[in-house]
Amino acid sequence: MGLEKLKNRFKKTSEQDSVKEEKKKFFKGKKKIIIPVLIIVILGASIFAWSKSKGEQNPMVTTMPLTKGTIEHSLSITGKIEGTDSAEISSSLNYEIVQINVKEGDYVEKGQVLAVLDDKDLKQEINLSQKDLELAELQYKENIDSKSKLDTSTASANISVNQSQIEYDEAKRQLEIKKALFESGAIPKEEYTQAEISVQKSEIALELAKDGLRKAKLDVQKTIDEQSPKASDKKALEIKREQLNQKQQDLEKVYIKSPISGTVTRVNARLGRTPQASDDNKPLFVVENLSDLRMKVSISEFDIGSIKAGLGAEISADVLGSDKVNALVYNISPTGEPKEGGNSKEMVIPVILDIVDEDPRLIAGVTASAKIMIEQKDNVFKVPYEAVLEEDGKNYLVIEKDNVLKRVPVELGLESDVELEVISSELKENDSVVLSPDPSYIDGMKVEKMPEMGAEIKTEN
């Protein structure tokens, strides 16, 4: 019996120990979960109570240290990269393209033949124009010769009149002599009468000669009116000469040449087509000087006042990756033009930037961004725009020191897109500047700083 009781006690003790072990394991697992939760709850309640108690007493502010640095006033704008010298080459002739001598990417010299047009029809037109001009010149010359002959016939009539006048005058002189001799009895009456008849005959001959001259003149004038070259004939002859000269010049234009030295960047010419039938009426060729690149941008009328020739710029583009090239403002157009797109009445002014750095990755035709450096200041106090308090036309920085605020009047200097220069003899480096100050912040007001964002709460295990 004693042994049996001992076994039963040992069995009961073992069962109790087993139950205790299970309970121990259960509470050990729960402890891992409950302890962190309790820590979080306690910390949260503490922070809430601290924030609430502080908020009820003083306003919370966010600050930043005042620093000196470089501030830039710049203008960013996009545009196309192009060659400094560019030529769009077309042709006024409407003859078939029979030869193309270049392809895109070829370098050509000024005057080099890019393409040739079919000149068969043009040569035939020149031949016909030459014959037409020769015929017109021959007809004009014949009319001139005809007038010369008419002038000769008039001259002959004049000679006849002059001769008749001489004979008439001589007959009258002989009559006077005969009359004196007859009256003195030196000659018979028959001789005197014969002298009178000679005067009458020569007078009739003179009148007939004069009539012949008048008739000759009338005939000449009539013929001149009908056959002599007119002003319009002369003008028509001049037009024919000009037309022939133009066609002869066109014969040289069948050789389409580059007016500049550079790289062929576009070839829109097609064999068998006429120049007017090129792709979408584009120029046959585009030649650009790619050794010197430039960027053409359009700057708003509201910004152009700060842009001057000679200002520096940085050019960036996808083809350059993270690299940049330098440029200078080269030319500002004297006139504006309407802004493209939309219904805005804003005007823009074309501006040319000369790219002074060479980079083989930067090519004509790509879109790039330009940052024009208008002004730069070094070693100046600068703050973000939201740090400045404007009130009654004056500007202030609100400085926090030992949880007490003070307004510091400042002058505003150079501005950039995100920050601006502030000027005051009261400012010192590392002054604690309040961000987004409220107009209610006055001198002597006590505040509390916000905890730094991103701080971690650490606890021991």
WOTACOR-V561037 format. One record per residue. N is the residue number from 1. RES is the residue in one letter. OMEGA is omega as a letter, one per 20 degrees, with the letter a starting at -180 (* if undefined). Layout:
n/res/omega
N/RES/OMEGA
N/RES/OMEGA
This chain:
n/res/omega
1/M/a
2/G/r
3/L/a
4/E/r
5/K/r
6/L/r
7/K/a
8/N/r
9/R/a
10/F/r
11/K/a
12/K/r
13/T/r
14/S/r
15/E/r
16/Q/r
17/D/r
18/S/r
19/V/r
20/K/a
21/E/r
22/E/r
23/K/a
24/K/r
25/K/a
26/F/a
27/F/r
28/K/r
29/G/a
30/K/a
31/K/a
32/K/a
33/I/a
34/I/a
35/I/r
36/P/r
37/V/r
38/L/r
39/I/a
40/I/a
41/V/a
42/I/r
43/L/r
44/G/r
45/A/r
46/S/r
47/I/r
48/F/a
49/A/r
50/W/a
51/S/a
52/K/a
53/S/r
54/K/a
55/G/a
56/E/a
57/Q/a
58/N/r
59/P/r
60/M/a
61/V/r
62/T/a
63/T/r
64/M/r
65/P/r
66/L/a
67/T/r
68/K/r
69/G/a
70/T/r
71/I/a
72/E/r
73/H/a
74/S/r
75/L/r
76/S/a
77/I/a
78/T/r
79/G/a
80/K/r
81/I/r
82/E/r
83/G/a
84/T/r
85/D/a
86/S/r
87/A/r
88/E/a
89/I/r
90/S/r
91/S/r
92/S/a
93/L/a
94/N/r
95/Y/a
96/E/r
97/I/a
98/V/a
99/Q/r
100/I/a
101/N/a
102/V/r
103/K/r
104/E/a
105/G/r
106/D/r
107/Y/a
108/V/r
109/E/r
110/K/r
111/G/a
112/Q/a
113/V/a
114/L/a
115/A/a
116/V/r
117/L/r
118/D/a
119/D/a
120/K/a
121/D/a
122/L/r
123/K/r
124/Q/r
125/E/r
126/I/r
127/N/r
128/L/r
129/S/r
130/Q/r
131/K/r
132/D/r
133/L/r
134/E/r
135/L/r
136/A/r
137/E/r
138/L/r
139/Q/r
140/Y/r
141/K/r
142/E/r
143/N/r
144/I/r
145/D/r
146/S/r
147/K/r
148/S/r
149/K/r
150/L/r
151/D/r
152/T/a
153/S/r
154/T/r
155/A/r
156/S/r
157/A/r
158/N/r
159/I/r
160/S/r
161/V/a
162/N/r
163/Q/r
164/S/r
165/Q/r
166/I/a
167/E/r
168/Y/r
169/D/r
170/E/r
171/A/r
172/K/r
173/R/r
174/Q/r
175/L/r
176/E/r
177/I/a
178/K/a
179/K/a
180/A/a
181/L/r
182/F/a
183/E/r
184/S/r
185/G/a
186/A/r
187/I/r
188/P/a
189/K/a
190/E/r
191/E/r
192/Y/a
193/T/r
194/Q/r
195/A/r
196/E/r
197/I/r
198/S/r
199/V/a
200/Q/a
201/K/a
202/S/r
203/E/r
204/I/r
205/A/r
206/L/r
207/E/r
208/L/r
209/A/r
210/K/r
211/D/r
212/G/r
213/L/r
214/R/a
215/K/r
216/A/r
217/K/r
218/L/r
219/D/r
220/V/a
221/Q/r
222/K/a
223/T/r
224/I/a
225/D/a
226/E/a
227/Q/a
228/S/r
229/P/r
230/K/r
231/A/r
232/S/r
233/D/r
234/K/r
235/K/r
236/A/r
237/L/r
238/E/r
239/I/r
240/K/r
241/R/r
242/E/r
243/Q/r
244/L/r
245/N/r
246/Q/r
247/K/r
248/Q/r
249/Q/r
250/D/r
251/L/r
252/E/a
253/K/r
254/V/r
255/Y/a
256/I/a
257/K/r
258/S/r
259/P/a
260/I/r
261/S/a
262/G/a
263/T/r
264/V/a
265/T/r
266/R/r
267/V/r
268/N/r
269/A/r
270/R/r
271/L/r
272/G/r
273/R/r
274/T/r
275/P/a
276/Q/a
277/A/r
278/S/a
279/D/r
280/D/r
281/N/r
282/K/r
283/P/a
284/L/a
285/F/r
286/V/r
287/V/a
288/E/r
289/N/a
290/L/r
291/S/r
292/D/a
293/L/r
294/R/r
295/M/r
296/K/a
297/V/r
298/S/a
299/I/a
300/S/r
301/E/a
302/F/a
303/D/a
304/I/a
305/G/a
306/S/a
307/I/a
308/K/r
309/A/r
310/G/r
311/L/r
312/G/r
313/A/r
314/E/a
315/I/r
316/S/a
317/A/r
318/D/a
319/V/a
320/L/a
321/G/r
322/S/a
323/D/r
324/K/r
325/V/a
326/N/r
327/A/r
328/L/r
329/V/a
330/Y/a
331/N/r
332/I/a
333/S/r
334/P/a
335/T/r
336/G/r
337/E/a
338/P/r
339/K/a
340/E/r
341/G/r
342/G/a
343/N/a
344/S/r
345/K/a
346/E/r
347/M/r
348/V/a
349/I/r
350/P/r
351/V/r
352/I/r
353/L/r
354/D/r
355/I/a
356/V/r
357/D/r
358/E/r
359/D/a
360/P/r
361/R/a
362/L/a
363/I/r
364/A/r
365/G/a
366/V/r
367/T/a
368/A/r
369/S/r
370/A/r
371/K/a
372/I/a
373/M/a
374/I/a
375/E/r
376/Q/r
377/K/a
378/D/r
379/N/r
380/V/r
381/F/r
382/K/a
383/V/r
384/P/a
385/Y/a
386/E/r
387/A/a
388/V/r
389/L/r
390/E/a
391/E/r
392/D/r
393/G/r
394/K/a
395/N/a
396/Y/q
397/L/r
398/V/a
399/I/r
400/E/r
401/K/a
402/D/r
403/N/r
404/V/a
405/L/r
406/K/r
407/R/r
408/V/r
409/P/a
410/V/r
411/E/r
412/L/r
413/G/a
414/L/a
415/E/r
416/S/a
417/D/a
418/V/a
419/E/a
420/L/a
421/E/r
422/V/a
423/I/r
424/S/r
425/S/a
426/E/a
427/L/r
428/K/r
429/E/r
430/N/r
431/D/a
432/S/a
433/V/r
434/V/r
435/L/r
436/S/a
437/P/r
438/D/r
439/P/a
440/S/a
441/Y/a
442/I/r
443/D/r
444/G/r
445/M/r
446/K/a
447/V/r
448/E/r
449/K/r
450/M/r
451/P/r
452/E/a
453/M/r
454/G/r
455/A/a
456/E/r
457/I/a
458/K/r
459/T/r
460/E/r
461/N/*
